[in-house]
Amino acid sequence: MTASWGALLRLARRDARRHPRRAALVVLLVALPVAGLVAAGTLALTVRPSGAERATAELGAADLAAYPVDLTGDELAPPAGLPAGSRVEPIWRGELPVGGAPVPAIGVDLTGLGAGMFEVTEGTAPAPGSGQLALTEPLARRLGVGVGDQVQTGSGTARVAGIVRDPLRLDRQAVVVDPAAVTASGFLIGLPAGTTGATATGALARAGWVTIARADLARVNPEELVTILVLGGFGFLVTSLVTAAAFAVSAQRRRHDLALLAATGADTRQLRRSVLSSALLLGAGGTALGLLLGVLLPAATLPWLERWSNQAVDGLAVSPALLIAAGGLGVVVALASAWFTARSAGRTPVAAALTGRQPPRAASTRLLVAGLVAVGLGVALTVASAAGAASEGSALTVAAGVVIGAALTMLGLGAISPWLLEQFARWTGSRLPIGVRLAMRDMARFRSRTGPIMTAIVAGLGLSIAVGAALETVEAGLARDYRPQLAADQLLVDGTAPAPLVSQLREDLPVAADSPVTIVAPASTTAARSLPQYVTVADARLLDTLDAPPAATAALAAGDVLVLHDPAHPAEPLVRQAELIAPGRVTAVELPLAPEAVPGIVLSPETFERTGASRARELTRWLIRLTGPVEPAQLQHAQQLAGRFGQRVTVETGPPEFDSGGLQAGATAAAGVLSLLIVGVGLALVSQEARRDESVLTAVGAAPQTRRSLAAARAGTLTLLGGVLAVPAGLLPIWGLSAASGIGAASELIAPAASIVAVIVVVPALAAAAAWLATRPGPTTLPLSGP
C-alpha cells in the first residue's frame, strides 16, 4: 500500500514538472485561501485586545471597581465589609475643561491600582496630592504643550507632569488628574490573594454598590474569530470550486497517461489514487506556500499596524492552532476538490482515451435535478431560519441556517448553469454570432469545469449584491427609525453646573424660553407602585420650552402625570407605565417633536414627592428654545462659551451619517476583481481543454481572430449568467437575516440597483474585453490527434 502511494506520488511529481504552469495554478489556488485565513486570523489576534488588556484598560491593576447606586451624598465613603487586606483607592470619571473645551477626564493613581490604564510615554504620572495632571499625546499636540507647561482648567491652572497614551485608543484625547483634587465617584479594589471576586461582588451588591469585575471583562468574545473563520470558509468554498475545475481539466489532459496505466494493469482504485496523489502533492505545496504568505504578510504591516488599528501593538501574535487548522483545511480542500474527478478517472474507455477521442456526454438531467434540489433546500432553510427567529431561536442558530441556506442556493445555481446554457443556446439557435454559439456549446458540454467555475462566480458576485443590499437596507432602516434629539430651534446644555452658562446665553442669544430638565432615577416607591427607570421632574417652564399646548400645563398643575410623545411613536407603552404612578391621572400630550433629551413621563415636583420615591440618581440639563432655528454662528458662540464654563452644548444634527456608497462600491469592485480572476483561471483551464477544437477550426479555415472571439464570448457569457444568478443568491441571505432581526418586518428589502447593474453589465463587459486583449489571435500548433 505504501509502496503504491510512493510510486503514484513520484508520478505526480513528474507530471507537475512536465506541466509546471498547470501545477503552479493549482498550488496558487490552494495557497490563496490558506494565506488569507492565516493572515486575517493573525492580524485579528495581533490587534484585537485580549481579555486581560481590556480588563487592565478599565481596572488597571485592581480586581474590582465599585460605584454607588445612590449618588445623593457629597462625600463618598469607601465600601465596608471587604476582605481583610484589601486595597481601596478612589477613582473619578467625568469631564474637565482643558484649553477652553471639555475633554474626558479620569482621576486615578497611575502608580497604584490604576497602573496600566494609561502608559506614561514622557515625564511622570500625577502624584496624589500634587495637583498636577497628565495629557494624552493627541491632546498635548492639539494644545501645543509638553511636560512642565501650565494648562488652563476650569478651576485655574495646573502643571503637566507627564504625557500618557491609552493603549487601546491611541487617538484618544483625555486628561488624567490628581485623584486627591476631585471627589471620588467610585473605588478601585485590590483583593488579597486567595479571595475570589465573586464573593466580594456579592457582598458589595448587597451593600448597594455596582461592581465591575476583572473576571467578567477578561472573558474572550469569539465573534471576530468566528467571523474570520466564516469568511475564510467562504473563501475556501469559492477557491475549492475553481480548484475542482482545475483538477477536472488536469485529469482530462491526463486521459492518455491514465489510459496507459489502465492498459498496463492498473485498476479503477489505482487510477483514482493517481489523481488523488497529484491533489495531495499540489495541495501540500499550496498549503505550505499559503502558511508562509499568511505569516509574512501581517509581519510586513507591523510598522504601520498601530496607526491603522489605533491600538498599541507589541508584536505579531501567531496562533499555532490557527496554522494547523488552516494547513489541514488546505490539504483537505485540495483532496475534496479532486475527489469527484478521481471517481470518474477510470470511467473513460481505454481505447477512446488512447486515441484522444472524447466520449459522448450524457444529458445533464441528473445535475439539473441535484441543482434544483439544492436551491429548494437552500431557500427552505433560509425561510425556516428567519421564521425560527420569531420563536426566539438563538442568533447563532439563525445565522448558521441562513449561511448554510445561502451556500446551498449558490451551489444549486452553479449546478443548473450548464443546463441553462444548453437551453439558451437551443432557444436562440442561429440568431447569435458563431463565437457565442460555440462558446456556449463548449461550456455546456464540459460540465465538470463549467459548473464549479460558474458557482465560484455566483459566489463572488453574490457577495457584492449581499453587501450592497445589507448596507442600503440598514441605511434606510436607520433613517426611518431615527427620532430627533431636539427641535431645530433648541439647544441642550449638559454638564455639572449648567445654570451660569444658561444665564450668559440668555444675554447673547434670542432666547424664547428655557427650562431645567431634571431627569430622576427613582430608588424606591411606597405602596406597590413601580416607577419607570427614568422620569422627568419639571414645571410649566419645561412645557413652555417644548411649546406644549395650554391643556398640558393645566394638567401638570392639577397633579396629572404627562406622557409626551410624537405622532410617529404610540403613547400606549408610556401610558401603561404612567398608570402605575397615578392611576386615572395620566394625560397623553402629542407634540410635533418630543425630544429624546426629555424622558417622556413628566411629573411636577409635588406629584413626584407624593409617590414616596427617593431619588437614587438625578441629572440636570437645560433646554433652551430660540426664537428661530439655531444658526451656525449662534451654535459656534454657544460652544465657545460652553468650553469656558466647562459645559457642553448640543443641537439636532439629524440621522447618523451612514455613507454606504463607498462601502458598496468597494464591495462591488472587490467582487468584480475576484470574479475576473476566477474567469481568468477558468479561461486558462478552458484553453488547455479546447486547444484541439481550436486546431480543428483553424484547419477548416477559421480566421485568426476566432480564438479571441471565442475567449471573449466565454468570458462574457460566464460572467453575464453568473451576474444574473448572483442577484437572487445575494439577496436571499440578506432577506433572511433582515427578517430574522426584525429589519425586514418594517420595510421591504432594498435591492442595490448600482451593484446589480455593475455585476450584470459592467463586469461581463470588462471580462469580455480583458479576454479579447489577453488572447493571442494566432493559430494553435497542437496536432489534431494524439494526447
VOGU-3710 file (C-alpha; in Angstrom, 3 decimals, decimal comma):
1> mtaswgallr> 0,000/0,000/0,000  2,760/2,454/0,993  4,878/1,493/-1,996  1,891/2,080/-4,290  1,314/5,587/-2,891  5,037/6,326/-3,118  5,124/5,384/-6,789  1,997/7,432/-7,505  3,465/10,474/-5,726  6,612/10,169/-7,846
11> larrdarrhp> 4,442/10,064/-10,971  2,534/13,116/-9,733  5,798/14,974/-9,145  6,976/14,054/-12,627  3,676/15,237/-14,132  3,977/18,563/-12,261  7,439/19,076/-13,723  6,142/18,315/-17,213  3,280/20,806/-16,842  4,620/23,500/-14,490
21> rraalvvllv> 2,042/26,142/-15,407  -0,900/23,905/-14,634  0,715/22,739/-11,386  1,542/26,306/-10,369  -2,085/27,318/-10,976  -3,398/24,623/-8,620  -0,752/25,454/-5,997  -1,745/29,109/-6,157  -5,461/28,293/-5,894  -4,821/26,305/-2,710
31> alpvaglvaa> -2,361/28,850/-1,292  -4,605/31,920/-1,613  -7,385/30,923/0,840  -4,850/29,446/3,273  -2,850/32,678/3,195  -5,994/34,783/3,534  -7,270/32,821/6,521  -3,919/32,812/8,315  -3,258/36,490/7,579  -6,730/37,587/8,706
41> gtlaltvrps> -6,581/35,482/11,858  -3,063/36,639/12,691  -3,977/40,300/12,184  -7,102/39,887/14,310  -5,161/38,233/17,125  -2,488/40,925/16,878  -4,723/43,994/17,034  -7,707/42,588/18,944  -7,343/43,399/22,659  -7,140/40,319/24,791
51> gaerataelg> -9,390/39,885/27,782  -6,538/40,830/30,114  -5,818/44,005/28,115  -9,465/45,066/28,218  -9,608/44,443/31,946  -6,428/46,470/32,516  -7,764/49,375/30,457  -10,866/49,516/32,669  -9,499/48,477/36,088  -5,745/48,937/35,958
61> aadlaaypvd> -4,199/46,551/38,453  -7,395/46,295/40,526  -9,634/43,258/40,793  -12,868/45,205/41,122  -14,334/48,643/40,565  -17,239/49,672/42,790  -19,634/52,542/42,083  -22,506/53,567/44,396  -26,139/53,203/43,395  -27,109/56,271/45,448
71> ltgdelappa> -25,216/59,413/44,340  -27,058/61,885/46,577  -24,241/62,306/49,107  -21,463/64,883/48,721  -18,611/62,741/50,023  -18,269/59,117/49,058  -17,073/56,741/51,756  -15,150/53,608/50,787  -17,190/50,405/50,796  -17,288/48,455/54,023
81> glpagsrvep> -17,204/44,718/54,580  -14,306/43,969/52,230  -11,978/41,043/52,958  -9,103/41,833/55,287  -6,030/43,052/53,437  -7,964/44,637/50,544  -6,560/47,786/48,955  -9,020/50,576/48,128  -8,196/53,655/46,027  -10,582/56,360/44,757
91> iwrgelpvgg> -11,384/56,867/41,096  -13,272/59,651/39,356  -14,580/59,779/35,817  -16,072/62,839/34,174  -15,144/65,834/32,045  -12,761/68,698/32,694  -12,389/71,920/30,693  -8,802/71,962/29,423  -7,651/74,597/26,980  -11,141/76,094/26,720
101> apvpaigvdl> -13,062/72,892/25,842  -14,325/69,979/27,968  -12,465/66,696/27,485  -12,914/63,263/29,099  -11,036/63,117/32,396  -10,167/60,478/34,946  -8,807/60,912/38,433  -6,757/57,877/39,402  -3,339/56,976/40,767  -1,433/55,514/37,822
111> tglgagmfev> 1,279/54,304/40,182  -1,195/52,404/42,359  -4,221/50,294/41,462  -4,699/52,396/38,333  -1,409/51,169/36,854  -1,828/50,101/33,246  -4,911/52,186/32,433  -2,576/54,614/30,665  1,054/54,242/29,616  3,401/57,078/30,569
121> tegtapapgs> 5,439/57,970/27,478  7,090/61,141/28,798  7,515/62,639/32,259  5,730/61,047/35,223  2,205/60,237/36,303  0,435/62,838/38,504  1,320/62,061/42,107  -1,587/62,053/44,608  -1,762/65,424/46,373  0,408/67,218/43,797
131> gqlaltepla> -2,430/68,935/41,931  -0,738/68,037/38,647  -2,187/66,325/35,610  -1,161/64,275/32,574  -2,366/64,669/28,996  -2,694/62,073/26,297  -0,434/62,582/23,290  -3,191/63,753/20,860  -4,491/66,291/23,389  -0,997/67,585/24,132
141> rrlgvgvgdq> -0,350/68,059/20,421  -3,645/69,897/19,970  -2,892/72,251/22,848  0,784/72,603/21,933  2,040/71,848/25,456  4,568/69,471/26,956  5,914/68,254/30,271  6,338/71,156/32,724  3,949/73,528/30,941  0,901/75,066/32,579
151> vqtgsgtarv> -2,600/74,478/31,174  -5,850/76,236/31,957  -8,545/74,156/33,654  -11,970/75,015/34,971  -10,613/75,850/38,440  -7,370/77,577/37,444  -4,070/76,302/36,070  -2,255/73,016/36,557  1,189/71,753/35,689  1,595/68,971/33,131
161> agivrdplrl> 3,509/66,199/34,901  3,599/63,779/32,005  2,343/62,623/28,623  0,386/59,369/28,530  -1,396/57,225/25,969  -4,353/54,870/26,035  -3,037/51,546/24,623  -6,457/50,629/23,223  -7,215/54,062/21,705  -4,104/55,878/20,589
171> drqavvvdpa> -6,074/58,854/19,236  -7,957/59,410/22,482  -7,909/62,943/23,848  -8,179/62,724/27,637  -6,630/64,084/30,814  -5,507/62,219/33,956  -5,805/64,364/37,065  -4,623/64,108/40,641  -7,200/61,844/42,363  -6,931/63,965/45,521
181> avtasgflig> -8,101/67,064/43,632  -11,517/65,615/42,678  -14,402/63,981/44,514  -14,386/60,218/44,026  -17,213/58,695/42,028  -16,118/55,129/42,810  -13,287/52,968/44,098  -10,746/50,547/42,712  -10,359/47,466/44,907  -7,417/45,101/45,064
191> lpagttgata> -8,327/41,850/46,764  -5,887/39,819/48,831  -4,511/36,574/47,474  -6,916/33,677/47,734  -10,048/35,857/47,668  -12,446/35,355/44,780  -14,027/38,324/43,076  -17,440/36,629/43,149  -17,523/36,652/46,965  -16,596/40,334/47,186
201> tgalaragwv> -19,011/41,258/44,378  -21,935/39,642/46,180  -21,161/41,478/49,428  -20,825/44,833/47,628  -24,073/44,319/45,721  -25,955/43,691/48,987  -24,455/46,911/50,355  -25,735/48,974/47,411  -22,690/49,053/45,105  -22,490/48,347/41,392
211> tiaradlarv> -19,338/46,385/40,630  -17,188/45,663/37,585  -15,087/42,520/37,992  -11,852/41,713/36,177  -13,039/38,182/35,502  -16,082/39,496/33,614  -14,022/41,865/31,464  -11,417/39,200/30,709  -13,909/36,891/29,020  -12,967/36,325/25,393
221> npeelvtilv> -15,521/37,397/22,803  -15,194/34,929/19,914  -17,333/36,883/17,427  -14,411/38,309/15,444  -12,628/34,985/15,107  -15,911/33,272/14,200  -16,442/35,920/11,505  -12,930/35,330/10,173  -13,471/31,577/10,114  -16,812/32,006/8,309
231> lggfgflvts> -15,279/34,319/5,713  -12,262/32,050/5,445  -14,571/29,085/4,921  -16,367/31,041/2,211  -13,023/31,745/0,548  -12,139/28,053/0,719  -15,512/27,191/-0,793  -15,026/29,549/-3,723  -11,469/28,511/-4,461  -12,231/24,825/-3,971
241> lvtaaafavs> -14,789/25,077/-6,757  -12,214/26,528/-9,139  -9,654/24,018/-7,905  -12,123/21,225/-8,665  -12,419/22,558/-12,202  -8,629/22,700/-12,430  -8,330/19,049/-11,401  -11,081/18,127/-13,853  -9,154/19,750/-16,695  -5,906/18,215/-15,454
251> aqrrrhdlal> -7,467/14,772/-15,494  -8,864/15,474/-18,962  -5,403/16,360/-20,173  -4,004/13,256/-18,457  -6,516/10,891/-20,051  -3,806/9,392/-22,236  -1,467/8,836/-19,258  -4,268/7,298/-17,191  -5,239/5,074/-20,130  -1,628/3,854/-20,345
261> laatgadtrq> -1,757/2,984/-16,636  -5,007/1,107/-17,185  -3,563/-0,705/-20,227  -0,617/-1,895/-18,113  -2,905/-3,401/-15,470  -3,904/-0,545/-13,144  -7,397/-0,988/-11,729  -10,007/1,695/-11,038  -8,799/2,207/-7,439  -5,241/2,845/-8,584
271> lrrsvlssal> -6,424/5,311/-11,229  -8,348/7,211/-8,526  -5,273/7,210/-6,324  -3,233/8,578/-9,203  -5,476/11,651/-9,356  -5,626/11,972/-5,552  -1,840/11,686/-5,264  -1,489/14,678/-7,590  -4,026/16,568/-5,454  -2,141/15,623/-2,281
281> llgaggtalg> 1,200/16,759/-3,674  -0,064/20,049/-5,093  -2,316/20,677/-2,080  0,600/20,200/0,323  2,725/22,584/-1,732  -0,048/25,172/-1,888  -0,699/24,847/1,838  2,973/25,381/2,695  3,113/28,435/0,447  -0,126/29,765/1,942
291> lllgvllpaa> 1,107/29,357/5,520  4,320/31,184/4,665  2,495/34,049/2,962  -0,115/34,187/5,738  2,592/34,932/8,301  4,825/37,135/6,145  2,040/39,479/5,004  0,985/40,578/8,536  4,647/40,802/9,529  5,226/43,234/6,676
301> tlpwlerwsn> 2,445/45,509/8,005  3,842/45,760/11,555  5,442/49,219/11,056  2,040/50,677/10,119  -0,252/48,440/12,190  -0,520/50,756/15,206  -1,608/53,648/13,024  -4,125/51,552/11,097  -5,604/49,815/14,165  -5,365/52,804/16,548
311> qavdglavsp> -4,003/50,433/19,207  -0,644/49,657/20,726  0,935/46,614/19,053  3,797/44,854/20,821  4,436/42,190/18,207  2,885/39,661/15,861  0,544/37,151/17,521  0,841/33,868/15,607  -1,500/31,084/16,710  -0,163/27,537/16,192
321> alliaagglg> -3,749/26,240/16,344  -4,724/28,575/13,505  -1,751/27,421/11,411  -2,598/23,761/11,965  -6,287/24,302/11,206  -5,636/26,336/8,045  -2,962/23,913/6,849  -5,149/20,888/7,392  -8,074/22,614/5,732  -5,931/23,447/2,694
331> vvvalasawf> -4,925/19,815/2,152  -8,481/18,588/2,764  -9,886/21,119/0,286  -7,381/20,019/-2,372  -8,293/16,353/-1,864  -12,015/17,109/-1,778  -11,726/19,168/-4,962  -10,144/16,221/-6,761  -12,451/13,559/-5,329  -15,164/13,631/-7,995
341> tarsagrtpv> -12,547/13,850/-10,723  -10,791/10,851/-9,195  -14,040/8,871/-9,136  -14,576/9,437/-12,848  -10,932/8,812/-13,770  -11,483/5,137/-14,542  -14,769/5,524/-16,382  -13,326/6,667/-19,721  -12,834/3,724/-22,126  -9,164/2,956/-22,562
351> aaaltgrqpp> -9,334/2,812/-26,368  -11,039/6,196/-26,588  -8,531/7,776/-24,231  -5,539/6,373/-26,134  -6,838/7,699/-29,452  -7,682/11,115/-27,933  -11,387/10,825/-28,801  -13,843/12,474/-26,407  -16,543/10,020/-25,271  -20,133/11,206/-25,714
361> raastrllva> -21,532/13,197/-22,828  -24,710/12,142/-21,121  -27,538/14,627/-20,659  -27,250/16,987/-17,739  -30,616/15,980/-16,236  -29,125/14,496/-13,082  -27,046/17,604/-12,457  -30,112/19,780/-13,097  -32,216/17,815/-10,608  -29,438/17,977/-7,992
371> glvavglgva> -29,123/21,737/-8,518  -32,872/22,318/-8,220  -32,980/20,253/-5,033  -30,080/22,240/-3,569  -31,768/25,555/-4,440  -35,033/24,355/-2,907  -33,300/23,223/0,268  -31,369/26,497/0,492  -34,490/28,639/0,157  -36,423/26,465/2,601
381> ltvasaagaa> -33,615/26,574/5,164  -33,351/30,351/4,882  -37,116/30,809/5,311  -37,172/28,384/8,239  -34,251/30,160/9,923  -35,941/33,551/9,540  -39,165/32,123/10,950  -37,250/30,457/13,777  -36,023/33,841/14,971  -39,646/34,786/15,727
391> segsaltvaa> -39,855/31,804/18,095  -36,805/33,065/19,959  -34,228/30,825/18,372  -30,603/31,575/19,162  -28,868/34,153/16,984  -26,052/31,701/16,186  -28,525/29,050/15,013  -30,404/31,538/12,843  -27,207/32,934/11,299  -25,845/29,425/10,671
401> gvvigaaltm> -29,097/28,402/8,982  -29,067/31,461/6,736  -25,404/30,969/5,786  -25,882/27,264/5,035  -29,018/28,083/3,067  -27,132/30,673/1,022  -24,308/28,194/0,336  -26,753/25,523/-0,820  -28,503/28,034/-3,059  -25,235/29,116/-4,678
411> lglgaispwl> -24,137/25,522/-5,207  -27,510/24,700/-6,735  -27,467/27,680/-9,080  -23,987/26,714/-10,222  -25,125/23,148/-10,836  -28,034/24,184/-13,075  -25,940/26,690/-15,050  -24,793/24,148/-17,730  -28,434/23,229/-18,377  -29,326/26,927/-18,637
421> leqfarwtgs> -26,550/27,402/-21,185  -27,824/24,440/-23,216  -31,376/25,774/-23,199  -30,296/29,305/-24,043  -28,229/28,056/-26,997  -31,190/25,960/-28,171  -33,666/28,855/-27,893  -31,504/31,390/-29,672  -30,464/28,980/-32,423  -28,583/30,704/-35,233
431> rlpigvrlam> -29,503/34,211/-34,111  -26,280/34,547/-32,110  -22,782/35,068/-33,562  -20,813/31,923/-34,256  -18,314/32,694/-31,475  -21,036/32,955/-28,826  -22,760/29,756/-30,027  -19,504/27,807/-29,952  -18,627/29,194/-26,512  -21,992/28,218/-25,003
441> rdmarfrsrt> -21,872/24,778/-26,610  -18,364/24,259/-25,272  -19,254/25,353/-21,729  -22,425/23,270/-21,670  -20,528/20,205/-22,908  -17,746/20,363/-20,301  -19,919/20,495/-17,191  -17,149/19,281/-14,887  -15,421/22,652/-15,175  -18,323/24,954/-16,107
451> gpimtaivag> -20,382/24,133/-13,003  -17,638/24,817/-10,414  -16,402/27,943/-12,196  -19,942/29,304/-12,520  -20,616/28,580/-8,839  -17,489/30,462/-7,854  -18,530/33,448/-9,995  -22,029/33,405/-8,482  -20,497/33,330/-5,008  -18,135/36,226/-5,709
461> lglsiavgaa> -20,703/38,460/-7,399  -23,428/37,382/-4,966  -21,252/38,659/-2,124  -21,284/42,093/-3,748  -25,085/42,006/-4,059  -25,406/40,863/-0,443  -23,146/43,617/0,892  -24,950/46,268/-1,151  -28,394/45,050/-0,056  -27,334/44,911/3,592
471> letveaglar> -25,865/48,427/3,530  -28,837/50,009/1,781  -31,349/48,209/3,993  -29,550/49,250/7,173  -29,200/52,828/5,947  -32,906/53,026/5,121  -33,803/51,480/8,472  -31,690/53,991/10,396  -33,267/56,904/8,551  -36,778/55,501/9,050
481> dyrpqlaadq> -36,415/54,747/12,753  -34,423/57,835/13,687  -36,051/60,012/16,325  -34,718/63,588/16,519  -32,987/64,505/19,749  -34,009/68,183/19,609  -36,045/70,579/17,518  -34,330/72,855/15,032  -34,721/75,866/17,386  -33,495/74,118/20,552
491> llvdgtapap> -30,178/73,981/22,389  -29,366/71,483/25,125  -26,861/72,435/27,815  -25,320/69,457/29,580  -22,754/69,450/32,355  -22,187/69,558/36,093  -23,413/73,170/36,558  -25,348/74,457/33,526  -27,078/77,446/35,186  -24,230/80,042/34,819
501> lvsqlredlp> -23,818/79,225/31,123  -27,575/79,466/30,536  -27,598/82,883/32,200  -24,926/84,100/29,768  -26,721/82,572/26,767  -29,892/84,459/27,691  -27,948/87,689/27,201  -26,181/86,709/23,971  -28,848/84,754/22,053  -32,518/85,402/21,173
511> vaadspvtiv> -33,956/83,007/23,769  -37,730/82,482/23,626  -37,924/80,120/26,611  -35,670/77,914/28,703  -36,100/75,373/31,455  -34,073/72,940/33,516  -34,691/69,282/32,662  -34,314/67,238/35,818  -34,055/63,563/34,984  -34,612/61,368/38,021
521> apasttaars> -33,870/57,684/38,524  -36,161/56,627/41,416  -34,655/54,359/44,067  -37,747/53,157/45,941  -41,508/53,545/45,995  -44,258/53,272/48,552  -47,291/51,024/48,307  -46,863/48,516/45,498  -46,139/51,022/42,805  -43,296/50,580/40,395
531> lpqyvtvada> -41,850/53,716/38,836  -40,130/53,650/35,431  -36,366/53,738/35,337  -36,247/57,433/34,419  -38,795/60,225/34,730  -38,679/63,996/34,221  -39,492/66,231/37,186  -40,323/69,729/35,875  -42,835/72,559/35,970  -44,650/74,709/33,407
541> rlldtldapp> -41,374/76,260/32,195  -40,408/72,997/30,518  -43,749/72,742/28,750  -43,354/76,319/27,534  -39,874/75,491/26,217  -41,295/72,456/24,440  -44,128/74,624/23,052  -46,731/72,275/24,537  -50,466/73,160/24,374  -52,009/75,060/27,317
551> aataalaagd> -54,036/72,000/28,291  -50,800/70,168/29,132  -49,744/72,959/31,506  -53,104/72,831/33,231  -52,962/69,046/33,598  -49,461/69,173/35,110  -50,568/71,855/37,593  -53,553/69,712/38,540  -51,260/66,840/39,549  -51,607/64,683/36,444
561> vlvlhdpahp> -48,727/62,662/35,019  -47,933/63,759/31,475  -46,860/61,414/28,700  -45,063/63,272/25,909  -44,909/61,576/22,532  -44,661/62,494/18,888  -47,114/61,269/16,227  -44,646/58,690/14,893  -44,462/56,818/18,207  -47,515/55,443/20,053
571> aeplvrqael> -48,162/56,596/23,614  -49,515/53,289/24,960  -46,233/51,860/26,391  -45,518/55,057/28,342  -49,155/55,394/29,389  -49,082/51,901/30,936  -46,016/52,862/32,961  -47,501/56,193/33,974  -50,690/54,484/35,201  -48,570/52,764/37,848
581> iapgrvtave> -47,661/56,189/39,233  -51,089/57,842/39,268  -53,921/55,557/38,148  -56,549/57,520/36,268  -54,476/60,703/36,330  -52,463/60,286/33,118  -52,645/62,801/30,268  -51,057/61,978/26,897  -49,710/65,038/25,081  -48,870/64,795/21,399
591> lplapeavpg> -46,080/67,156/20,371  -44,752/67,808/16,872  -41,433/66,803/18,378  -40,899/65,127/21,747  -37,098/65,263/22,060  -35,114/62,264/23,225  -33,326/64,575/25,651  -36,521/64,639/27,756  -37,829/61,339/29,172  -41,434/61,058/28,070
601> ivlspetfer> -43,037/60,736/31,526  -43,209/64,173/33,184  -44,198/64,809/36,818  -44,372/68,022/38,804  -42,131/68,090/41,912  -45,194/67,791/44,140  -46,507/64,755/42,257  -43,113/63,047/42,480  -42,967/63,590/46,232  -46,451/62,098/46,619
611> tgasrarelt> -45,181/58,862/45,061  -42,926/58,384/48,066  -39,932/57,613/45,854  -36,411/58,656/46,761  -34,048/59,995/44,138  -31,311/57,451/43,513  -29,790/59,497/40,706  -30,503/62,947/39,423  -29,185/64,681/36,316  -29,999/68,283/35,475
621> rwlirltgpv> -29,766/69,530/31,915  -31,041/72,779/30,492  -33,233/73,091/27,424  -33,264/76,400/25,539  -35,650/77,392/22,747  -34,664/80,268/20,477  -36,990/82,491/18,510  -35,903/80,729/15,309  -33,736/77,852/14,058  -30,240/77,703/15,535
631> epaqlqhaqq> -27,790/79,448/13,192  -24,221/78,155/12,761  -22,771/81,365/14,226  -25,055/81,045/17,259  -24,007/77,440/17,770  -20,307/78,320/17,494  -20,694/81,120/20,044  -22,611/78,856/22,426  -19,984/76,120/22,190  -17,166/78,586/22,838
641> lagrfgqrvt> -18,968/79,758/25,963  -19,559/76,128/26,969  -15,829/75,445/26,822  -15,181/78,436/29,049  -17,770/77,254/31,592  -16,818/73,578/31,381  -20,189/72,521/29,935  -21,421/71,042/26,662  -23,922/72,454/24,166  -25,581/70,226/21,576
651> vetgppefds> -28,113/70,751/18,793  -30,028/68,463/16,476  -27,716/67,050/13,798  -30,112/64,692/12,020  -29,816/60,926/11,484  -26,373/59,405/11,975  -24,278/59,530/8,847  -24,040/56,144/7,202  -22,354/56,526/3,857  -22,973/53,156/2,260
661> gglqagataa> -21,894/54,332/-1,190  -18,169/53,935/-0,585  -18,522/50,565/1,124  -20,886/49,349/-1,564  -18,570/50,491/-4,361  -15,622/48,845/-2,615  -17,501/45,567/-2,153  -18,653/45,606/-5,779  -15,140/46,345/-7,004  -13,654/43,595/-4,830
671> agvlsllivg> -16,268/41,094/-6,008  -15,695/42,161/-9,617  -11,933/41,679/-9,304  -12,496/38,292/-7,660  -14,853/37,266/-10,439  -12,444/38,454/-13,131  -9,680/36,408/-11,515  -11,963/33,375/-11,403  -12,894/33,915/-15,051  -9,213/34,277/-15,911
681> vglalvsqea> -8,436/30,985/-14,221  -11,418/29,408/-15,957  -10,294/30,634/-19,363  -6,825/29,284/-18,691  -8,386/25,913/-17,933  -10,644/26,103/-20,959  -7,738/26,954/-23,242  -5,989/23,763/-22,113  -9,045/21,637/-22,843  -10,179/23,365/-26,038
691> rrdesvltav> -6,879/23,560/-27,919  -7,758/20,592/-30,116  -11,125/22,121/-31,038  -9,393/25,366/-31,937  -6,978/23,406/-34,119  -9,946/21,977/-35,993  -11,348/25,483/-36,520  -8,007/26,675/-37,839  -7,712/23,623/-40,119  -11,101/24,262/-41,715
701> gaapqtrrsl> -10,249/27,905/-42,452  -11,418/29,892/-39,429  -9,981/33,403/-39,190  -7,095/34,008/-36,744  -9,364/36,273/-34,682  -11,659/33,316/-33,926  -9,660/32,417/-30,813  -10,155/35,942/-29,463  -13,859/35,857/-30,272  -14,253/32,527/-28,506
711> aaaragtltl> -12,345/33,722/-25,425  -14,348/36,950/-25,219  -17,623/35,068/-25,692  -16,709/32,536/-22,981  -15,736/35,266/-20,514  -18,765/37,434/-21,235  -21,208/34,529/-21,113  -19,778/33,144/-17,879  -19,895/36,487/-16,059  -23,262/37,521/-17,528
721> lggvlavpag> -25,004/34,327/-16,449  -23,110/34,429/-13,148  -24,249/38,014/-12,548  -27,883/37,162/-13,283  -27,782/34,179/-10,908  -25,882/36,218/-8,294  -28,819/38,585/-7,787  -31,147/36,048/-6,090  -28,171/34,305/-4,479  -27,033/37,556/-2,851
731> llpiwglsaa> -30,467/38,877/-1,876  -31,673/35,649/-0,255  -29,348/35,592/2,806  -29,829/39,324/3,457  -33,587/38,849/3,325  -33,264/36,003/5,817  -31,056/37,980/8,194  -33,184/41,132/7,958  -36,396/39,200/8,537  -34,816/37,358/11,456
741> sgigaaseli> -33,545/40,574/13,058  -36,815/42,427/12,550  -35,482/44,878/9,971  -37,484/43,297/7,200  -40,681/43,323/9,248  -40,982/47,094/8,994  -39,712/47,641/5,465  -39,033/45,572/2,390  -35,550/44,516/1,452  -33,867/47,147/-0,714
751> apaasivavi> -32,153/45,738/-3,801  -28,913/47,599/-4,576  -29,518/48,900/-8,103  -25,932/50,091/-8,597  -24,453/46,735/-7,600  -26,921/44,831/-9,789  -26,074/46,957/-12,832  -22,375/46,513/-12,107  -22,474/42,710/-11,892  -24,811/42,256/-14,882
761> vvvpalaaaa> -23,392/44,885/-17,247  -20,011/46,238/-16,156  -18,292/43,040/-15,008  -19,259/40,983/-18,119  -18,110/43,807/-20,395  -14,769/44,037/-18,575  -14,355/40,257/-18,629  -15,031/40,045/-22,364  -12,677/42,943/-23,124  -9,912/41,517/-20,945
771> awlatrpgpt> -10,249/38,084/-22,531  -10,125/39,609/-26,015  -6,953/41,530/-25,238  -5,233/38,690/-23,363  -5,784/36,014/-26,042  -3,361/35,648/-28,917  -5,096/35,671/-32,307  -2,643/33,309/-33,991  -3,448/29,637/-34,747  -2,518/26,840/-32,405
781> tlplsgp> 0,087/24,278/-33,422  -1,317/21,353/-31,448  -1,821/18,286/-33,677  -5,369/17,198/-34,377  -4,877/13,752/-32,837  -2,930/12,276/-30,009  -2,744/13,219/-26,327
//
